[in-house]
Amino acid sequence: MEKGFSVVLGMTIAYAVSFFGLLLAYIVYQRNHHKDNLWRLRPIGVSFFAAVYGYILPLLIVANAFLTLLVKVFRGMEYNYLIWTDRVLILTVPAAVLLFWLLGKLLWRMKSAGYASALATGIVLTATMAVVLGKSIAGGGSLHLLGAYATAALWHMLWVIYFFSGNVRRAFFSPRS
């Protein structure tokens, strides 16, 4: 891996961590100062997961789709270099809507379907990253990619463990919620 790519990757990770810290600070502030009782009933991790996977990720997907369409308007609809292809574009926009509805709306409102979809998302992404990590190890992938896949698998596995914990389950299935 080139040194420039490593620098870009490292700075991207640094900015993402800073953004996650800002998001957590906002969630804790809203939890302590918002009049809606749902902010206090919803665990902080659930708010964070719902914000990242249910609002921010679909927004990024839709923004990327808009950017892809804009590039295709100026470069021609057959242009597919360094942007999403037409097939990928058709599949990702409904996926963004589904993420927004399941993880944004339902998980944010503490519905049991939102809990189930968050758990399923964590399990599927953990398994996917584990398979990709295994294939990368078997194929002799670079250490940077191995570290990225292992980190992603660990990240999603920890979310699954978090959602299986008793406090989070009780928050979704108690009579108060």
KEDOFI-350901 format. One record per residue: residue in one letter; z, y, x of N, C-alpha, C, O in turn. Coordinates in pm, whole numbers, padded with zeros to 5 digits, always signed. Atoms other than C-alpha are relative to their C-alpha. Layout:
BEGIN
AZYXZYXZYXZYX
...
end
This chain:
BEGIN
M+00000-00116+00085+00000+00000+00000+00000+00123+00090+00073+00130+00189
E+00010-00122-00079-00091+00340+00134+00126+00084-00013+00200+00074-00111
K-00119-00083+00000+00177+00589+00223-00004+00101-00115+00099+00128-00177
G+00012-00097+00108+00045+00844-00029+00036-00058-00135+00102+00006-00216
F-00033+00066+00126+00069+00596-00314+00149-00024-00011+00207-00009-00118
S-00145+00023+00000+00425+00511-00215+00076+00128-00031+00177+00126-00102
V-00066-00129+00027+00519+00880-00220-00015+00036-00147+00081+00081-00210
V+00022-00031+00142+00362+00929-00563+00086-00090-00088+00146-00043-00185
L-00081+00093+00076+00535+00618-00695+00148+00038+00007+00218+00036-00095
G-00140-00039-00015+00871+00728-00555+00034+00128-00075+00140+00137-00137
M-00025-00125+00073+00842+01079-00698-00006-00022-00151+00069+00041-00226
T+00007+00031+00143+00740+00938-01037+00130-00063-00047+00182-00029-00153
I-00127+00064+00034+01050+00720-01039+00112+00104-00001+00197+00102-00090
A-00104-00103-00006+01267+01017-00937-00005+00092-00122+00099+00123-00180
Y+00013-00086+00118+01129+01237-01216+00037-00075-00128+00097-00017-00218
A-00035+00079+00119+01165+00955-01471+00151-00014-00013+00205-00002-00122
V-00146+00013+00004+01530+00902-01377+00064+00133-00039+00160+00135-00115
S-00052-00132+00037+01594+01277-01402-00020+00026-00149+00068+00080-00216
F+00027-00018+00142+01430+01283-01744+00093-00086-00084+00144-00040-00186
F-00091+00087+00074+01638+00985-01859+00141+00058-00002+00211+00049-00103
G-00132-00065-00004+01953+01167-01747+00007+00116-00097+00108+00134-00166
L+00005-00112+00095+01849+01475-01944+00002-00051-00143+00069+00007-00229
L+00002+00058+00134+01777+01260-02248+00138-00052-00040+00182-00031-00153
L-00135+00048+00029+02119+01093-02225+00096+00116-00026+00181+00108-00115
A-00086-00117+00022+02288+01432-02195-00025+00060-00138+00070+00099-00206
Y+00034-00052+00133+02103+01551-02507+00059-00089-00109+00114-00039-00207
I-00053+00093+00101+02204+01238-02700+00151+00014-00012+00204+00017-00124
V-00146-00014+00003+02571+01275-02604+00038+00134-00063+00135+00142-00139
Y-00028-00130+00060+02562+01645-02695-00018-00007-00152+00069+00040-00226
Q+00023+00012+00144+02411+01568-03037+00106-00087-00066+00149-00060-00179
R-00103+00090+00054+02662+01288-03089+00130+00075-00024+00200+00049-00122
N-00126-00073+00011+02950+01529-03036-00010+00125-00087+00093+00173-00136
H+00011-00127+00070+02809+01835-03215-00084-00003-00127-00086+00096-00199
H+00086+00005+00118+02571+01719-03490+00082-00032-00123+00179-00108-00117
K-00074+00021+00124+02688+01723-03850-00029-00135-00064+00052-00187-00140
D+00038+00129+00057+02504+01401-03940+00090-00110+00057+00102-00124+00179
N-00093+00105-00042+02750+01109-03928-00070-00116+00071-00006-00191+00144
L+00074+00108-00063+02476+00870-03816-00002+00013+00152-00011-00087+00223
W-00005-00020-00146+02487+01025-03468+00124-00066+00059+00119-00121+00169
R-00123+00059-00051+02846+00906-03430+00007-00151-00023+00070-00223+00054
L+00003+00144+00028+02786+00563-03587-00092-00075+00096-00063-00189+00134
R+00099+00066-00086+02486+00485-03368+00047+00000+00145+00080+00106+00198
P-00038+00003-00142+02575+00366-03017-00098+00082+00086-00216+00095+00051
I+00083-00086-00085+02444+00587-02736-00121-00077+00053-00231-00021+00059
G+00112+00079-00051+02229+00306-02593-00108-00022-00104-00226-00025-00071
V+00098+00017+00108+02062+00251-02930-00080+00129-00018-00201+00125-00036
S+00071-00128+00008+01980+00622-02951-00098+00016+00115-00210+00062+00096
F+00086-00012-00118+01839+00611-02598-00121-00092-00013-00234-00048+00010
F+00110+00096+00015+01630+00298-02663-00098+00047-00108-00219+00042-00088
A+00086-00047+00109+01499+00439-02992-00079+00123+00043-00196+00137+00007
A+00071-00120-00045+01412+00772-02830-00112-00035+00098-00223+00017+00086
V+00101+00034-00103+01228+00615-02534-00112-00086-00060-00229-00052-00046
Y+00101+00094+00049+01051+00326-02709-00056+00037-00137-00166-00006-00171
G+00044-00031+00135+01022+00472-03059-00060+00138-00017-00134+00161-00113
Y+00054-00135+00013+00937+00837-02999-00081+00042+00122-00194+00088+00108
I+00068-00049-00121+00844+00914-02637-00120-00086+00036-00228-00033+00060
L+00110+00089-00034+00630+00607-02564-00117+00012-00098-00231+00023-00053
P+00114-00021+00091+00421+00638-02885-00066+00137+00017-00187+00150+00005
L+00057-00133-00023+00379+01010-02816-00089+00000+00124-00196+00061+00123
L+00082+00010-00121+00251+00932-02465-00128-00079-00026-00234-00045+00027
I+00118+00080+00032+00013+00669-02603-00100+00084-00079-00220+00081-00050
V+00089-00083+00081-00129+00909-02862-00058+00114+00084-00176+00147+00069
A+00052-00105-00088-00159+01188-02603-00106-00055+00094-00207+00011+00119
N+00100+00062-00087-00343+00951-02369-00127-00034-00078-00237-00020-00025
A+00116+00028+00084-00573+00845-02655-00078+00129-00026-00201+00129-00023
F+00066-00128+00022-00647+01211-02730-00073+00045+00126-00186+00093+00119
L+00062-00036-00127-00717+01277-02362-00124-00087+00026-00226-00037+00075
T+00115+00089-00017-00947+00972-02351-00115+00043-00089-00230+00047-00044
L+00106-00046+00090-01139+01094-02655-00060+00132+00048-00181+00153+00037
L+00048-00128-00052-01165+01441-02501-00094-00023+00119-00199+00041+00128
V+00086+00033-00114-01307+01296-02178-00131-00062-00048-00238-00031+00005
K+00120+00065+00051-01549+01081-02377-00093+00099-00070-00214+00081-00067
V+00084-00101+00064-01671+01383-02573-00081+00075+00105-00200+00103+00084
F+00069-00077-00102-01759+01569-02255-00086-00086+00093-00189-00039+00142
R+00073+00085-00095-01877+01274-02042-00091-00101-00071-00170-00168-00004
G+00079+00098+00074-02037+01062-02314+00089-00114-00046+00182-00153+00025
M-00085+00103+00058-01891+00791-02534-00005-00132+00078+00084-00215+00063
E+00008+00122-00080-02006+00516-02295+00078+00012+00130+00089-00087+00204
Y-00075-00022-00124-01799+00666-02011+00135-00073-00008+00213-00045-00099
N-00123+00078+00004-01514+00423-01930+00067-00009+00137+00147-00100+00159
Y-00056+00007-00135-01420+00496-01568+00130+00079+00006+00131+00198-00025
L-00134-00059-00015-01048+00570-01507+00061+00048-00132+00158+00124-00130
I-00061-00031+00130-00979+00606-01880-00001-00129-00081-00054-00231-00038
W-00003+00117+00086-00917+00366-02167-00140-00033-00051-00219+00057-00082
T+00126+00042+00060-01212+00163-02286+00012+00012-00151+00121+00034-00204
D-00002-00013+00146-01311+00174-02652+00087-00107-00065+00160-00079-00160
R-00080+00110+00058-01151-00165-02723+00149+00026+00015+00227+00006-00078
V-00142-00030-00025-00821-00064-02564+00044+00118-00087+00155+00118-00140
L-00033-00117+00082-00829+00269-02746+00023-00039-00146+00113+00014-00211
I-00014+00044+00138-00872+00094-03081+00130-00079-00019+00190-00073-00126
L-00120+00082+00012-00579-00142-03011+00130+00079+00022+00231+00047-00040
T-00125-00065-00036-00325+00102-02866+00050+00100-00102+00171+00119-00116
V-00047-00098+00098-00318+00365-03138+00078-00067-00113+00184-00017-00149
P-00085+00069+00098-00203+00118-03408+00130-00053+00061+00233-00058-00007
A-00123+00045-00066+00045-00021-03154+00099+00114+00011+00219+00094-00006
A-00089-00117-00007+00185+00331-03108+00061+00030-00136+00179+00064-00146
V-00052-00023+00136+00218+00372-03485+00105-00104-00035+00207-00072-00095
L-00096+00107+00026+00394+00036-03509+00130+00022+00077+00239+00003+00023
L-00120-00031-00079+00633+00129-03226+00079+00114-00063+00201+00108-00073
F-00067-00114+00062+00707+00460-03394+00072-00042-00127+00185+00001-00151
W-00062+00039+00126+00776+00297-03729+00118-00094+00021+00224-00074-00037
L-00107+00100-00018+00982+00000-03606+00115+00053+00086+00231+00044+00046
L-00104-00040-00095+01168+00147-03309+00039+00146-00016+00151+00184+00018
G-00034-00140+00022+01152+00515-03397+00074+00020-00130+00189+00063-00131
K-00059-00026+00132+01220+00528-03767+00111-00099-00036+00223-00058-00068
L-00096+00099+00048+01397+00200-03846+00120-00016+00093+00234-00024+00046
L-00112+00013-00094+01606+00166-03529+00083+00126+00000+00206+00119+00005
W-00072-00127+00000+01698+00535-03535+00090+00012-00122+00199+00069-00114
R-00079-00006+00124+01822+00499-03894+00094-00118-00017+00155-00136-00122
M-00094+00113-00003+02022+00186-03801-00031-00105-00108+00061-00158-00170
K+00041+00105+00093+01824-00053-04022-00004-00133+00075-00031-00136+00195
S-00001+00131-00066+01848-00426-03951-00138-00039+00050-00149-00110+00150
A+00135+00028-00050+01468-00448-03918-00024+00073+00132-00095+00021+00219
G+00010-00072-00126+01490-00187-03643+00074-00073+00111+00027-00079+00225
Y-00076+00079-00098+01756-00393-03467-00080-00123+00042-00090-00152+00161
A+00078+00120-00030+01541-00707-03492-00123+00034+00083-00158-00040+00175
S+00119-00037-00078+01234-00525-03361+00038+00044+00140-00037+00018+00234
A-00044-00038-00135+01430-00377-03068+00033-00124+00081+00000-00132+00199
L-00033+00125-00068+01561-00722-02981-00128-00076+00036-00140-00128+00147
A+00126+00069-00026+01213-00874-03012-00079+00070+00111-00139+00005+00196
T+00069-00076-00104+01064-00596-02799+00060-00029+00137-00013-00051+00233
G-00067+00029-00127+01322-00654-02527-00029-00141+00049-00055-00161+00168
I+00024+00139-00039+01272-01031-02529-00145-00019+00044-00170-00083+00147
V+00142+00016-00035+00891-01012-02526-00031+00068+00133-00101+00012+00216
L+00027-00071-00125+00885-00753-02247+00069-00067+00119+00014-00068+00229
T-00066+00074-00107+01139-00949-02041-00082-00122+00039-00105-00148+00157
A+00080+00120-00028+00933-01267-02074-00132+00037+00066-00176-00030+00159
T+00128-00042-00058+00610-01083-01998+00017+00041+00146-00062+00001+00231
M-00022-00043-00138+00750-00921-01687+00038-00117+00090+00002-00119+00208
A-00035+00118-00078+00896-01253-01572-00125-00082+00033-00139-00131+00146
V+00124+00073-00024+00556-01423-01610-00087+00074+00102-00141+00014+00194
V+00080-00079-00095+00378-01138-01430+00062-00006+00139-00009-00015+00239
L-00068+00012-00128+00641-01152-01156-00027-00136+00065-00053-00144+00185
G+00028+00134-00051+00593-01528-01119-00142-00013+00052-00166-00070+00158
K+00140+00005-00045+00215-01492-01098-00020+00084+00125-00098+00047+00213
S+00012-00087-00117+00251-01210-00848+00060-00067+00124+00006-00055+00234
I-00061+00073-00112+00483-01420-00630-00093-00112+00045-00114-00131+00165
A+00091+00110-00033+00244-01715-00648-00128+00050+00066-00185-00017+00153
G+00123-00056-00056-00052-01491-00567+00022+00079+00127-00074+00130+00184
G-00028-00074-00123+00121-01327-00272-00014+00150-00017-00073+00216+00068
G+00007-00143+00026+00153-00979-00424+00080+00081+00100+00164+00028+00172
S-00071-00088-00093+00277-00680-00229+00146+00015-00043+00180-00006-00159
L-00142-00017+00030+00648-00612-00207+00025+00113-00099+00119+00106-00178
H-00015-00110+00095+00604-00286-00399-00019-00049-00143+00059-00017-00232
L+00025+00053+00134+00455-00466-00697+00106-00101-00041+00150-00101-00156
L-00105+00097+00032+00708-00748-00678+00128+00072-00041+00193+00033-00138
G-00119-00079+00035+00989-00492-00682-00014+00067-00135+00083+00073-00211
A+00022-00065+00129+00834-00308-00975+00011-00099-00115+00075-00070-00217
Y-00006+00102+00106+00791-00626-01181+00143-00052-00017+00188-00073-00130
A-00137+00049+00008+01140-00750-01096+00091+00104-00066+00177+00069-00147
T-00080-00107+00061+01291-00413-01188-00027+00010-00149+00066+00025-00228
A+00034-00006+00143+01103-00405-01520+00057-00119-00075+00108-00104-00186
A-00057+00118+00065+01211-00761-01600+00151+00015-00015+00207-00017-00120
L-00145-00021+00004+01573-00677-01515+00038+00107-00103+00134+00090-00178
W-00023-00110+00094+01559-00352-01715-00002-00052-00144+00089-00024-00222
H+00012+00049+00137+01442-00529-02030+00099-00112-00030+00145-00125-00144
M-00101+00104+00021+01675-00824-01981+00137+00064-00029+00211+00015-00114
L-00126-00070+00027+01970-00583-01968+00002+00062-00140+00107+00067-00203
W+00006-00051+00137+01850-00424-02294+00025-00112-00100+00093-00092-00200
V-00023+00115+00090+01843-00768-02458+00148-00034-00003+00205-00056-00110
I-00144+00028-00006+02197-00836-02339+00079+00107-00074+00174+00077-00146
Y-00067-00110+00069+02303-00493-02465-00011-00015-00152+00088+00003-00223
F+00017+00013+00145+02156-00553-02810+00069-00124-00056+00104-00127-00174
F-00074+00118+00044+02321-00897-02827+00151+00023+00001+00226-00054-00058
S-00144-00022-00009+02662-00746-02749+00060+00023-00138-00007+00071-00230
G-00066-00005+00130+02915-00752-03029+00010+00138-00060-00006+00154-00181
N-00015-00135+00053+02965-00377-03060-00130+00051-00062-00127+00116-00166
V+00128-00047+00052+02596-00308-03112-00035-00077-00127-00078-00017-00225
R+00026+00078+00121+02554-00594-03359+00087+00047-00116+00038+00062-00228
R-00091-00047+00106+02860-00476-03554-00044+00135-00054-00030+00162-00173
A+00046-00132+00045+02718-00124-03566-00114-00012-00101-00127+00072-00191
F+00113+00016+00091+02407-00254-03743+00037-00076-00126-00019-00050-00233
F-00027+00089+00113+02563-00512-03972+00135+00023-00065+00178-00058-00147
S-00127-00029+00065+02893-00353-04068-00028+00075-00131-00135+00134-00147
P+00021-00070+00128+02937-00210-04420-00014+00151+00016-00076+00216-00067
R+00009-00145-00019+02972+00144-04278-00142+00045+00025-00182+00153-00019
S+00137-00042-00032+02614+00149-04149-00093-00024-00117-00212+00006-00107
end
